[in-house]
Amino acid sequence: MDYIKLTEYYQQLEQTSKRLEKTHIISQLLKEAKKEENVEVIINLVRGSVFPAWDELKIGVSDKIIIKALITSTGISKDKVEKLFAKNGDLGIVAQELVKEKKQTTFDTKKLTCNLVYRKIRELADLEGEGTVNKKIGLISELLTSASPQEAKFIVRTILEQLRVGAAEGTLRDAIVWCFFSDKLKIKYNKDNNELIIPEETKKEYDYFLDKIKHAYDITNDFAEVFKIIKEEGIKGLDKISLKAGKPINVMLFQKAKDINEAFEIVGKPCGFEYKIDGFRLQIHCINGKIILYTRRLENVTKQFPDVVEIIKNGIKADNYIIDTEVIGIDLKTKKWLPFQNISQRIKRKYDIEKLAKEIPVMVNVFDIMSYNNESLLDAPFHRRRHIIEKIVKVTSDKLMPIKQIVTDKLEVAEKFYKESLEFGNEGIMAKNLESIYKPGSRVGYGIKLKPILETLDLVITKAEFGEGKRAGWLSSYTVSCWDKKKENLLEVGKVSTGLKEKETEGTTFEELTKLLNPLIEKSGGKEVIVKPKIIIEVGYEEIQKSFEYSSGYALRFPRVIMLRSDKGLHDINIITDLEKIYEVQRGRK
């Protein structure tokens, strides 16, 4: 497929905020992609990433490199490029405008295809050694020299992994169903009123296809692989997908309960209660003795946690497995468990890792297992998975252990365990159905988490404002949003501007958040900017109130930033029903 054709689909996606319309547009693109030999190229390009999150390869291109490539390929001055960037906050738009008026002319241009663009962008990750920056500038310039203004816009955005066309996971999943099965299911999309028409007789089958594709994606984290299997073997081909150590799966997520009685109602009696630790979740893979660590966002952090690798090598009696763990920092003097922020700084660190590991040693708590000796345990009952954990984990004081657990059907026993966990400094407890399977990526009632009411919320920053006085130049007030699962969009819940520090030694700073948010600015007006929803912060508050000011219908009273949650992604933030539950519990207690 010619790249210009793909960018026309990008343009259509950009021009609508309607999820169903986006699904329709992508499904039409996928119908064309079915004819292509390398269909994975088009699917990954529409996702906006040429590498999966778990791949160690990274494009590694900064705004500065793009600016230099634009200067090289267009012949336009650095001053003008930087002014345009300051005005737009989007180097894709800058590229589009500059290519329209470029001074350089060259006969060495190529027709851009999706395959060529994809291959060249992936090549950026392979460049290393002396002169790497100049090599990257040269490769990007080569692409931009051959690009039309519209192509330039999306090439730059793809390189920076800021595509901004709204091809979310749920939208892609639905688009695959529409692409392959719209005729069979007799489904139709009515653009005039933005309505999906599904006949009653095919509704169950439609939901079945959605579930099959979601499950396949949760295991593979690769829509291209899922698409290719359906194309070649049909929907039943997805049944052959199995777990592979070394390739992370989406972790199982848990809903909340207001108290232990509700926990019993959701998961049944008896159930397993476990400590809910304020730690750092790691999915640990072992392939023939080789250890790989992934965050809950599926980032490979093996190099950042050599101490965890050593603990696991010495403490797990097996050569092939996938386990779910929570890693906690240990205070060297008191031996007490430390909260998440004490080790979270290691996620992005490249230097002084051994020094940090000595300053704050860690302990690994194993709470689930998804694969053992190359056997998938996703469909095994939880009590069997727990039995395997206890069999293969060599308990080592302050280093490694299965998460502390009790099994009971008695309220008073569970309440005593809950109190014990809180007194130990933990967030709360988990309650798990003993017969439940491991369901990647789902909050389905197989397990719940129980924390004290008025728990903190994980929210995404969607807008920000530049400060004044000593905060001038910093983005210092942040509009935060939660997720609406039904409508698959973000809902604002308030503004937060307190809790951050001015010095790095004191915690998360205004300067740190400003640096993270600046590249994500999509639109600016006066002091306020709209940012790509990517930065997650943990927010504390006094209570949740009804409010017409924000799109969620709620507002946080006296919100404050607790910490940056760099370990969490957009799918990890709190959902609107969480706020509704907390609000209702508050009302009942007044």
N, C-alpha and C positions, 0 to 999 in steps of 0.2 A: 504494500500500500504506500502511495506517495504520502510524505509527511504533511504536505499542505492539506490533504484530505482529512487527516486526523485532527489538524488544528481547526478545521471548520466545525468538527464535532465539539472540540474544546470551547469554541466561541458560543455554540448553542447552549452548552452546559453552563457557561459563565452568565448567560443572559436570563437564566431562570433560577428561582430559589425553591421551586416546587419539586418535592422529592419524586413524585410519580412521573413528572415530566422528565426529570433527569434519568429516571429508570428507563423510560421509553427511548430517550436519545441514546443511552448506552446500549440498550438492547438492539437498536438499529445498527449501531457500530459493530456490535458483536456478530450480527448476521453477516455483515461484510467480512469480518475477520475470519469467519469459518472457512472462507475460501483460501485464506493465506496459509502458507507452509509453516511459518514461524508465528503462530497465533499468540504465543506467550509474549512476544515483543509488544504487540498492540495492547494486550491486557495490562502488562506492567507499565507501559507508557500512560495509559489512561488512569492507572493508580497514582502516577506521578513519582514512581520510584523504580530505578533499574536494578536495585538490590533489595532483597527482603530484609526486614529489621534485624533478623538474627545473623545475617551474613557479616563476617568480620571486615569485608571489603567496604570501603566508604569512598564516596566521590571526592570529598575533601577539598571543596572549592569555596572560598570566602567571597564576600562582596567585593573586596579589593581586587581579587584576581579577575572577576567579571568586569569590573570597571576598566582594568588595564586591557582586557581582551576587546572591549568595546572601542577603546581608543585606537588600538592596533587595527581593528577590522574596518572602522569607519573613517579614521583620520580626523575625528572631531576632538577638540581640546579636552584635557582633563578637567579644567575648570567648568566647562559647559556640562560635561557628563555628571559631575558631582552636584552641580546646581539642580539639574533635572532629577537626580536621585533624591535630593533633599526635598524637592517639591512633591514628588510622586510617592516616595517610600516604596517603590516597586521597580526593581531593576529590569523586570520583564517589559513593563511599559516603557521604560527608558530605552531599552534595546529596540523596541518597535519604532519609537520616534526617531532614534538616531539612524536606523537602517533606511528609513524613508528619505533622509537628507544626507546620506553618507557621501564623503568627498572621494574616498578611495574607489578606484575602478580596477577590476581584475578580470582577466580572461580565464583564470584558473577556478572556475566555479563548477559545482556538481549539482545535479538534480537530487534533492534530498528525499530519501525514502525512510520509512519508519525503521527498517533494519539498519540503515547507515547511521542514523541519529542515535539509536539505541546502542549500537556497537561503539561509537565514538565516545559517548558519555561514560560507558562502562570502562573504556580505556583510561579515563582520567584516574581511576582508582589504582591502576597498575603502575602509574608513573612514580618513580622514586629516585633517590640519589641526587647527585649534584645537578643543579639546574632544573629541578622539578617544577618550580613555579613558572619558569619561562616555557617549559614544555607544555604545561597546562594552558598557559595563555595562548600558545601557538595552536594547540588542538581546538580550543574554543573559538579562536579567531577564524580558523579554517571553516568551522560550521557556520559561523555568523556571516562570513563572506559569501557563502552560497545561499543564505537564507533570505526569504522575503520578510517584510516587516512583521507579518503575523507569525511566521515560523520562528523568527528571532525571539519574539516575546515568550513563546512557550518553550523554546530550547533553554533560555536563561532560567526560566522558572523551574524547569525539570532538573537542571544542574544544581540549583539551590534547594531542591526538594520543597518548593513552594508553589505547586501547580495551581491550587485554588479553584478547582472546577467542581468540587463537591462530590467526587466519586467515592463515597463512604462504603464501608464493608457491606452494610445492609442493602445499599443501593446496587452494588455490584452483584451480590447474591441474587436479588430479585431479577436483575437484568439478564442473568444467565438462564433463569427459568423462563422468562419471556422470550428469550432468543431461541431456545430449543423446543419449548413446549406450548407456545401460545396457540398454535393450531389445534393440537391434541386436546388442550384444556378449554379451548374456545374462549379464551380471555381477550378482551379488547380494551384499549386505552382511548378514552374520549378526551382529546386535548381541549376542546371548547370549554368543558366544565371540570377539567382535571380529575377525571373519575376512572377508576379501574372497574370494569364489569367482569365479574366471575360468575358463571352459571352455578346454581346451587348444587347440581349433580357433579361438578368437578372441584368444588371448594376443598374437600378433604384431600384429594389428590394433589391439588396446588400446594396446600400446607405440607404435605408429605415431601414433595420435591424441595420446598424451601428448607425443611429440616435436614434432608439428606445432604444438600449442598452446604448448609451451615456446618454440619458435623464434619464433613470432608474437609472444609476449610479450617475448622478448629484444630484438626489433626495435622494438616499439611502446612497451614499458613501460606498457601500458594493457590490463588484463584486460577493462575495459568495452568497448573497441573490438573485442577478440578475440571476446568473447561475442556482440556485436551482429552481427558478420560471420557467425559460425556460425549464429546464429538466422535470418538472412535468406538466406544463400547456402550453408550447409553447410560441412563441413570443407575442401572444395576452394576455398572463398572466401578462405581464408587465403593461398593462393598469390599473390594479387594484392597482398599487403602488401609495400611496398617501403620502402627507407630514405628518410628525409626529413631533410635537413640542418636543424638547429634543434630536432630532437627526438632526444634521446640514446638510444643503445642500450646494453644491458648489455655491458661490456667482456669480452674473452676472458681466461680465467684459465688458469694453467699449473700442472701438477703438478711434483713435485720428483724429481730423480734423485740417487743417492748419489755417482756419479762419472761421468767422461766416457764410459767404456765403456757404462754403463747408458743414458746420454744417446743414444749412437749406436743402441743396441738399440731405444729408444722411438721416435726420430724418423727413423732411417734414415741412410744415407750416400749422397752427401755431405750436409751440412746447414749451415745458416747459424748461426754463433756470434756473439752480440752482447754488449756490456757490459750487466750488470745494475746499474743505477745506484740509489743510495740517494736517490731523488728523490720528486717529487710527481706522480702520474699525472693528466694532464688529457686529456680528450676534447675536441678543438677542432673546432667547426663553422663553416663559412663559407657564408653564403647571400647570393649576389650582392654579395660584398664585406663583408658584416656578420659580425663575429666574435663567437662565443659560446663560453664556456669552461665545461665541466662536470667535476666531480670524479668519481672512480670510484664514488661513491655517488649520482651524477647530480645533485648540487647545482649550481646556476648560480653561478659565482664570477667572472663577467666583470668586475664592478666592483672586486673585490679584486686583480685582476692586470692593471691597465692597461698595464704594461710588456710583458706577454706579448702582449696584443692588438696593441701597436705592432710588436713583433718579427715577429709572424705576418703583419700587413698588409704589411710591407716585404719579407718574406722568402719568402713562398709565391706562386709564379707561377700562380695559378688563382683563380677567383671562386666556385666551388661545390665543397665537399669536406668530408669528415669524416676527421680524422686522430687517431691515438693517439700520445700523447707522454709523455715524462718530463721534468719541469722540475726543474732543480738550481740551488741557490744558489751564487754565486761569491764567494770571499773577495777583497775589494778590494785588499788588500796583497799576498797571496801568489798570487792568481789560481787557487788550488786550489778544487776542488769541495767544497761544504759538505754535511753530512748533512741528512736530511729535516727534523729539528726546527727548523732555522734558518729555514725559510720556512713551516712548517706553521701558525705563529701567524697568518698572513694569511688563513686560510680563513674565520674568523669575524669578522675585523676590519672595522669600518665607518669608522674614523677613522685619520688619520696614515698612510694607505696609500702616498702618494707619498714620504713620509719613509722608510718601511720599504723601498720599492723602490730608493731611492738608497743606503741603508745596505747592502743585500744585493741586488745585481743578479742577474738570473736568466738561465739558458741553457736553451733548449728543444731537446730531443733527440727527433726524430721516428722512431718505430720501426714504425708500421704505418699503413695507409690503408684506410678502409672504403668510401669513396665519392669519385668524382672526376668532375667535369663532369656531375653528376646520374646517373652510372652506378654502380650498386651493385657493389662489388668483393668482397662477402662470399664469393662462390663462385670468385673468381679465385685462381690459385695464388700462394703467397707470393712466389716469385721475380718475378712480374709486379708485384705490389704494391710490392715493394722498388724495382723499376726506375722506377715512377711517382714514388715518393718522391725518388729521386735526380734525376729530371728536373725536379720542380717546387720543390725546396728550394734556395734560394739560400744557400750556406754563408757564415756570417758569424762570424768568430772571437769566441768567448765569448758568442755570442747565439743562433745557430741552426745545426743540422746534423742530417743523418740519424744515427741511433745508429751507433757504430762497429761494423763487421761484418766477419767473414771467412767464406769458404765453403771447407770442407775435409772430407776423409774420413780424415785422418791424425791419430792419437792424439797424437803429439808436438807437432804444430802447434796442436791444440786446447788441450793442456795449457800450452803457452807463452802462448797468448792468455789463458787462465784466470788464470795467474800475473800477467801484465801488468795485467789488470783489477783484481785484488786489490791489487797494489802501487800502483795509481792511487787506491785508497781506495774502490773500488766494492764492492757486496755480493757479486758473483760474475759469472756469465755466463748467458745464455739460449742454448738450442739449439733451432732451428726446422726443421721439415720444409719443404723448398723447394717442394713441390707442395701444401701444405696450404691449406685454405680458412680464412677468418676465422669462427670459431664463437663467437658471443656467449655469454658466461656459462658456458662449459664448460671442464672440465679433461679433454681427450679425447686427449692424446698428440700433438697437432699441434706442441706446443712444450713444453719443460721449463725449469725454472730449476735452476741448480747453484750452491750456496753451500757454504762450509766447514761441516763437521759441527758440531753443537751451535749451529746458527743460532738466533737469537731466535724466539720464537713470538708471534703475534698472538692474544690470548685475550680473552674477554668477561668482565666482572665480573658475577657472579650473586648474591653475598652480600657483606656488609661488616660490620665491627665498629667501634663507637665506641672511640676511644683513651682513655688516662688521662694524668694529669700534664700536661705541656706540650702533649700532643695531645688533651686533653679537648675535646669538642665537634666534633672532626673524625672522619670515617670514615677509619681509618688502617690497617686490615688487610682485604685483599680476597681473596675466594674467586674463582678464575678457572676458566673452562670452555672446552673445545674443542667442535667440532661432530661429531656422528655422522651421516654422510650416509645410511646405510642406514635408521636408525630416525627420522631427522629430529628429533633432540633434542640437548640439551646435556649434556656429561659433565664433571664437576669434575676438575681436575688438580692442585689445590693452593691454598695461601694464600700471598699475597705482601704484605709490609709494609715492605720496604726499597727504597731507590732514589729515593723521592720527596724533595722539598726542602721546607724551611720558608719560604723566601723566593722570591717570584715571579721575581726576577732570576736565580735559580740553575737554573730549569727548572720542570717540572710539580710543583705543590705539593699537600700534603694538603688545603689549603683549596679549591683549584681542583677537585679530584676530589670533595670533599664537596659543593660547590655543584652539580656535575653529577649526583651520585647522589641527593641528597635528594629531588628531584621524582619520582624513579623508584622510591622505596620502595613495595613492595607489601605487605609484612608485617614486623612487628617483634616480637622476643621477647628481653627483656633487652638486652644490648649488641649483639646481632646483628640485622641487617635483611636481608630478601630484596629484591633490586632487579630491576626490569625489565632484561633483557639488552640493553643498548644501548651502554654505554661500553667501548670497545676499548682495551686497553693492550698495548704491546710488552713482553714479559717475557724477561729473560735468566736463565740457570741454569747450574749446574755439570754436572748430568747428569739423565737421566730414569731413575726407578726403578720397579719393580713395587710396587703398593700396594693393599691392601684398604680403605684409608681413604676413597678417592675413587671415584666411580662410573665413571671411565674405566679403573680398574685400574692407573693410573700416578700417580706424584707427581713434582714437580720438586724437585730437591735444590738448596738455597740459591737460590731464585728472587729476582729483583729487578726492579723496574719500570725499564724503559729510558726509555719516554716514552708519552705519550697519543697514540693514533692516531685523531684526529678525522676523518681522511680515509677511514677504513674503516668498513664496516657489518658486520652480523652474518654476511652471506654471505662475507665476506673472511677470517674467522678460520681458524686452523689446524684441520684435521680429525683425527680420532682415528688415521687411518692414517699421518699425518705423524709422530705420536709413536711409533707402532709401528715405523716405518722407522728413526727415529733411535735408538730403543732397541736394535734388532737390530744396527745398525752399531756402536754402543757395545760390545755384547757381542763382536762379531767382532774388535774392536781391543784387547780386554783380554788 
